[in-house]
Amino acid sequence: MSEHTKNNSPPEPEKPLKDDCCGGGSCCPCVWDAYFEKLDEWKDKVKMLEKERENTNQ
């Protein structure tokens, strides 16, 4: 069982493969831009879930 399943948190976004990015810098949005946006959203969700758990345990 994965860690996110055990603690009921969403799965972390999958990091793009090296070949997913052309490296040219002209793609808008770049696969890395999309990844980092999803990663920020994921971190926010995890923090929110942790705070909810803390409030439930008080």
Buried (B, 14 or more C-beta within 10 A) or exposed (E): EEEEEEEEBEEBBEEEEEEEBEEEEEEEEBBBEBBEEEBEEBEEEBEEBEEEEEEEEE
